[in-house]
């Protein structure tokens, strides 16, 4: 696919997915959503890719939905809007459930749906001057599709404030709420040790751990939950990677996924 709105590159087992509409502050429309879905499918199916970095060109991470696109959707009927919103919903789900770990690098403004992208990533790094806004109600809309992911990240109490006021909040506040993990001056420099840390772990174990987290999220601590965790650890212990990891630990050597990456 010849991408017009994004850039997808692979370097040393890392996929770098870049929003590339800097002229419009990386606002996304139906074309960008389609391209992002295609790119995520490529990453998911590439066994050589061990993690994904989501970043953006230009001053701002993303201004959210493109106003021209939003204007066109306002003239369409309910069924057409259902279809359109379904694609955005699928994008959030695909990013959230991608087997490989994901890291968002946020600079400048991250508004509307862009907050959803950040919330769907496993790790989020932001510059101290970055700012966030769930701005939808300002124009008579609601952050519906992204709301499950944002609420999971910042909690219901904070969502009740920021989804209703549509006020802009700082990177520092975003970190306090749990949306952002670390504030860093240099995103590229700061992500390097994160990459090294993730690539140093068992790739299948990382994917299994991520799946386990998503499975257990907000589930009651009952017999079904306990059974899920028991079966998960038993399966990973008897897997080839689990056996190799345990053997390497006991033999005081590097596991094969580290030696083969050198």
C-alpha positions in Angstrom: 0.0 0.0 0.0 1.3 3.4 -1.0 0.8 5.5 2.2 -0.1 9.1 1.9 -0.8 10.1 5.5 1.6 7.9 7.5 5.1 6.3 7.3 5.9 2.8 8.3 9.5 1.7 8.7 11.2 -1.3 10.3 14.6 -1.0 12.0 16.2 -3.7 14.0 12.9 -5.5 14.9 11.2 -2.3 15.7 8.3 -0.9 13.6 8.2 2.9 13.6 4.7 4.2 12.6 4.7 7.9 12.0 1.7 10.2 11.5 2.7 12.3 8.5 0.2 15.1 8.0 2.1 17.8 9.8 0.5 20.6 7.6 -2.8 19.9 9.4 -1.3 19.0 12.8 -1.7 15.3 11.9 -5.4 15.4 12.1 -6.9 12.1 11.0 -9.5 11.4 8.4 -11.0 8.3 6.9 -7.9 7.8 4.7 -5.5 8.0 7.5 -7.6 5.6 9.6 -7.6 3.1 6.7 -3.8 3.5 6.3 -3.2 3.0 10.0 -5.4 -0.1 10.0 -3.4 -1.5 7.1 -0.1 -0.7 8.8 -1.1 -2.4 12.0 -2.1 -5.5 10.1 1.4 -5.5 8.5 3.0 -5.2 11.9 0.8 -7.9 13.5 1.7 -10.4 10.7 5.4 -9.6 10.7 7.2 -12.1 12.9 10.4 -10.1 12.7 8.8 -7.1 14.4 9.0 -7.2 18.2 7.5 -3.8 19.1 5.8 -0.7 17.6 6.7 3.0 18.2 3.8 5.4 17.4 5.0 8.9 16.7 4.2 12.0 14.7 5.9 14.5 12.4 5.9 18.2 13.1 5.0 20.4 16.1 2.0 18.4 17.3 1.2 14.7 17.9 -2.3 15.1 16.5 -5.2 17.6 16.6 -7.7 14.8 16.5 -10.3 14.4 13.8 -9.9 16.5 10.6 -12.5 19.2 10.4 -13.1 18.7 6.7 -13.8 15.0 7.3 -16.0 15.8 10.3 -18.0 18.2 8.2 -18.5 15.6 5.5 -19.8 13.1 8.1 -22.3 15.6 9.4 -24.1 15.5 6.0 -24.3 11.7 6.0 -27.1 9.6 7.5 -27.1 7.5 10.7 -26.1 4.2 8.9 -23.2 5.9 7.1 -22.0 7.4 10.4 -22.2 3.9 12.0 -20.0 2.5 9.3 -17.5 5.4 9.6 -17.3 5.3 13.4 -16.8 1.5 13.2 -13.6 2.0 11.3 -12.3 4.3 14.1 -13.4 1.8 16.6 -11.6 -0.9 14.8 -8.4 1.2 14.7 -8.5 1.7 18.5 -9.1 -2.0 19.1 -6.4 -3.1 16.7 -3.9 -0.8 18.4 -5.0 -1.8 21.9 -4.8 -5.6 21.1 -1.7 -5.6 19.0 0.4 -8.6 20.2 3.6 -6.6 20.1 4.2 -3.9 22.8 3.5 -0.4 21.7 5.0 2.9 22.8 3.5 6.4 22.0 5.8 9.4 21.7 3.7 12.5 22.2 4.8 16.1 21.6 2.8 19.3 21.3 -1.0 18.8 21.2 -2.9 15.6 21.5 -6.6 16.3 21.1 -9.7 14.2 20.8 -9.0 10.9 19.2 -5.3 11.4 19.6 -5.8 10.9 23.4 -7.4 7.6 22.5 -4.3 6.6 20.5 -2.1 7.4 23.4 -4.4 5.5 25.8 -4.3 2.4 23.6 -0.5 2.2 23.7 1.2 0.1 26.4 3.6 2.9 27.2 3.3 6.6 26.7 6.2 9.1 26.8 5.5 12.8 26.4 7.5 16.0 26.4 6.9 18.4 29.4 5.3 20.9 27.1 2.8 18.4 25.6 -0.9 19.0 26.2 -4.0 17.0 26.0 -7.7 17.7 25.5 -10.9 15.6 25.2 -12.4 18.4 23.2 -15.4 16.7 21.6 -18.2 18.4 23.6 -17.0 21.8 22.5 -18.5 21.1 19.1 -21.5 19.2 20.3 -20.0 15.7 20.1 -18.8 13.1 22.6 -15.6 11.1 22.8 -17.6 7.9 22.5 -15.4 5.5 20.5 -12.2 6.3 22.5 -14.0 6.5 25.9 -13.4 2.8 27.0 -9.6 3.2 26.5 -9.3 6.6 28.0 -11.4 5.7 31.0 -9.3 2.7 31.6 -6.2 4.8 31.5 -7.3 7.8 33.7 -10.2 6.3 35.6 -13.9 7.2 35.7 -13.5 10.1 38.2 -11.0 12.0 36.0 -13.0 11.2 32.9 -16.1 12.8 34.4 -14.2 16.0 34.7 -12.2 16.2 31.4 -14.8 14.7 29.1 -17.4 17.1 30.4 -15.3 20.3 30.6 -13.2 19.7 27.5 -10.5 21.6 29.2 -6.9 21.4 28.1 -4.6 19.6 30.6 -0.9 19.5 30.8 1.5 16.6 30.4 2.2 16.8 34.1 -1.5 16.3 34.9 -1.7 13.5 32.2 1.2 11.8 34.0 -0.5 12.2 37.4 -3.7 10.6 36.0 -1.8 7.6 34.5 -2.2 8.5 30.8 1.5 9.3 30.4 4.2 7.2 32.0 7.2 9.6 31.8 7.9 13.2 30.9 11.1 13.5 28.8 12.9 16.3 27.1 14.1 14.2 24.1 11.6 11.6 23.0 14.1 9.7 20.7 16.7 9.6 23.3 14.3 8.5 26.0 12.7 5.7 24.0 16.1 4.0 23.3 16.4 2.3 26.8 12.7 1.4 26.6 13.4 -0.4 23.3 16.4 -2.2 24.7 14.4 -3.3 27.8 11.5 -4.7 25.7 13.8 -6.4 23.2 15.7 -8.0 26.1 12.6 -9.9 27.2 11.1 -13.1 25.7 8.9 -12.1 22.7 6.3 -14.7 23.3 6.2 -14.0 27.0 5.7 -10.3 26.3 2.8 -11.1 24.0 1.3 -13.5 26.5 1.7 -11.0 29.3 0.0 -8.3 27.3 -2.9 -10.7 26.4 -3.2 -11.7 30.1 -3.5 -8.0 31.1 -6.2 -7.3 28.6 -8.1 -10.5 29.6 -8.0 -9.7 33.3 -8.6 -5.9 33.0 -11.5 -5.0 35.4 -12.5 -8.6 35.9 -13.6 -9.8 39.4 -11.1 -11.8 41.4 -13.1 -15.1 41.2 -12.6 -18.7 40.3 -12.6 -18.0 36.6 -9.9 -15.4 37.0 -7.8 -17.7 39.1 -8.2 -20.5 36.5 -7.1 -18.1 33.7 -4.0 -17.1 35.5 -3.1 -20.7 36.5 -3.5 -21.9 32.9 -1.6 -19.0 31.5 1.5 -19.6 33.7 1.4 -23.4 33.1 1.2 -22.9 29.3 4.2 -20.4 29.2 6.3 -22.7 31.5 6.1 -25.6 29.1 6.5 -23.5 26.0 9.8 -23.6 24.1 10.6 -20.0 25.1 9.6 -20.6 28.7 11.9 -23.6 28.8 14.8 -21.7 27.2 14.3 -18.7 29.6 14.4 -20.9 32.7 17.3 -22.9 31.5 19.3 -19.7 30.6 18.6 -18.3 34.1 19.7 -21.5 35.9 22.8 -21.8 33.7 23.6 -18.1 34.1 23.7 -17.4 30.4 21.8 -15.1 28.0 18.6 -16.7 26.5 18.6 -17.3 22.8 16.4 -14.4 21.9 19.1 -12.1 23.2 22.0 -13.8 21.5 20.2 -14.0 18.2 19.5 -10.3 18.2 23.1 -9.3 18.4 
